[in-house]
Amino acid sequence: QVQLVESGGGLVHPGGSQRLSCAASRYIFGITVFSIKHLGWYRQAPGNQRELVAAISPDGSTNYTDSVKGRFTISRDNAKTMVYRQMNNLKPEDTAVYYCNAVPYADRYWGQGTQVTVSS
């Protein structure tokens, strides 16, 4: 049962921006449960393992992997059970399928992901 649904991907030129959204099923999480979860954005490029690139705590504090610091911003809206990721100054190496999940992740939460392709 898919509980997290990602959207907002697509083709973008190098240097461009893109916003990803992740909707969590309220029937599964509920606003209270969602609001106390540590959440994150993961990505998997072809031939690579899935990696955590951005995380947000229940109190709103954030952490980023070095490769995306200063370019990616993760945010959350607990009332809407949504997680967002704003990506600026995109690079070809950001090309990957992006997923949201809890931190640490739970296998039962993986969705289909959303493909982000950075190419001229």
Secondary structure as UniProt FT lines:
FT   STRAND          4..7
FT   STRAND          10..12
FT   TURN            14..15
FT   STRAND          18..24
FT   TURN            26..28
FT   HELIX           30..35
FT   STRAND          39..44
FT   TURN            46..47
FT   STRAND          51..56
FT   TURN            58..59
FT   STRAND          62..64
FT   HELIX           66..68
FT   TURN            69..71
FT   STRAND          72..77
FT   HELIX           78..80
FT   STRAND          82..87
FT   HELIX           92..94
FT   STRAND          96..102
FT   HELIX           107..109
FT   STRAND          114..118
//
